[in-house]
Amino acid sequence: MDKDKEALVVCSDKSMGIGITIWDMDTGDHLLHIPTCASPSHGLVCLRKQFLVASQIHKHGSVGGGAIFTWALNKPRSPLRSYPVEAIGSLSCTKDGLYLAGGALSGNAYFWEIANGRLLKTWHAHHKSLNCLLFSNDDSLLISGSDDGMICVWSVISLLDMEDSGSLHSLLHYSSEHKSCITGLLTTSGSSISVLVSSSLDGTCKVWDFVSGRLIQTQVYPLAITAIALHPEEQFLFCGSVEGRIFANKLDVGLLEEQFVVEEAHPVVLNGHNGAITALTFSESSLISASEDCTICMWDVVNRVIIRRFNHGKGAVTNMTVILQSSLLSVSKNQRVLNQFHVSLLEKYPQPANSFKGTLNLLSLGHSSEEKQTSLDFQSTDSLEQHISDLEVFPTLLKQMLMCNIEK
């Protein structure tokens, strides 16, 4: 095993017996099988390049049982099994691996500190199922997307406030511009702005300016979009569709000055799958796509050809991630001490605020929470009054505050 080579990690949601499969991306060789895993879309994350964390699905196919499994990549046979109060679907972790967020079918969100397993916050984030979660590049924001097309942005530093038991002060902004289920979220930095990209079954991808909060671009596609990925260097946006085609468009937003731009997409098209695209990701050299046709393809996107095809006949892949093969190697005792990082069982219930006696390792934020609250505003272009009538997900107090602003 070459420790500098990459490996592809995939899992399905079909049954717990299928587990996780890890392949050598260069040779196609099977490297490892981890049993007992069935995770829904957006339910698998790689933590600090050392652990896999996956939400689990009930054997009958619905997200049930409330289980989250954690495996050490260099000793993956015995997972750490946590059992939240309800089943968790989507997961996301901060870049430093300190915090884990989970979203439930009920619309509830959960926020854990990984080292000690403490459930720092739980709140009702959405009225419908919470499908996608993503931390911003600097870990200062948590973005959530739901089954009804709503996107919410939450302040991480407010979520870390043990004295604040509600979600009112954590919510920075929201949008209901999408008209159907959110299927993907990603963030990137352009030449002059930082952007959030969202995809939906409504056949659009929307590009938001994180600094000003404005919707700067909507790309319209002929098919429902089921997954997205961004080329790490070329800034090409790849959009997987419900029929298996993958659309590629240049994400050129750095010089846009118009407040709102709608573009009928005229993309490059990659054809190679016979079913809906279920996941997209990038390795150092290739785009990787998974489909309901139970295959995974590695693409040369310049020449639009498939480099390698993997067959996952046991079920359609719902999650993919790329790791270094060195993560799978056992380490010496000295290395374990130097690279020591602990994970714990995740708590089922949050502890009372006055029982917290430890010190949180707060994230390094580029701006204060006040600066972000005044500069970010993802309010929809529809009338604010209509939003207030629709916002069943948010507390009554928030509605009253918004109505006061309108009267002023």
Secondary structure, DSSP 8 states (H G I E B T S, - for coil): --TTSEEEEEEESS-TTT-EEEEETTT--EEEEE-S----TT-EEEETTTEEEEE---TTSSS-S--EEEEETTEEEEEEEE--SS-EEEEEE-TTSSEEEEEETTSEEEEEETTT--EEEEEE--SS-EEEEEE-TTSSEEEEEETTS-EEEEEHHHHT-TT--SSTTTEEEEE---SS-EEEEEEEE-SS-EEEEEEETTSEEEEEETTT--EEEEEE-SS-EEEEEE-TTT-EEEEEETTS-EEEEE---TT--SS--EEE---EEE---SS-EEEEEE-SS-EEEEETTSEEEEEETTTTEEEEEEE-TTS-EEEEEEEEGGGGS---HHHHHHT--------SS---GGG--S-------SS-HHHHHHH-----SS-HHHHHHH-TTS-HHHHHHHHHHHH-
